[in-house]
Amino acid sequence: MTFEMWSLYHYLYIISPFVIFLIIYALLKSRSDKVKNIVGYVLALFRFQY
């Protein structure tokens, strides 16, 4: 399998960080600061895992 530039997969790969951000923002919009901090710590740990 070869990587094809500007394929559907490529567009989804480019857009995915923005979609993930919007989902997390929508889920945490009405939560307390404590919950937002915990989610931030978990995301930071996940980032350093990979």
N, C-alpha and C positions, 0 to 999 in steps of 0.2 A: 504494500500500500504506500503510495507516495502522497506527499502533502501538496494539495492544490491550492494555490493562492486565490483568494476571493471566492472560495466555495462557500456553501451554506455553513459548514463547520467553522470556517474562518470567521465569518460574520458573527456567529454565536460565541466564539471564543473572545472576540473583541468586545462584544456587548455584555458578556456575563458579569464582569465586576460591577457594572452599573446596576444591573438587575439585582444582584445580591445586595448591594448597598440599599437600594430602594425597598427591598423586602425587609431587611433588618431595621431600616428607619421606620417603616410602617408598623412593624411589630413592637418597637420600643418607644414609639412616640408618646404614649400616655403612661409609661412606666416611671417609677421613681428613679432618682439619681443613683441610688444604691444598686438597683437592678442593672442600670446602664453601665455602671462601673464594673460589675461582675461580668457582664457580657463582654466588655472591652478587655478585661484581663484574660478571659477564655480565648477570645480572638487573637490576642497577642501571643498567648502560648501556642495556639494552633499555627500561627505564622512562623514561629521559630522552630517548629517541629519539621517544617518542610522547606 
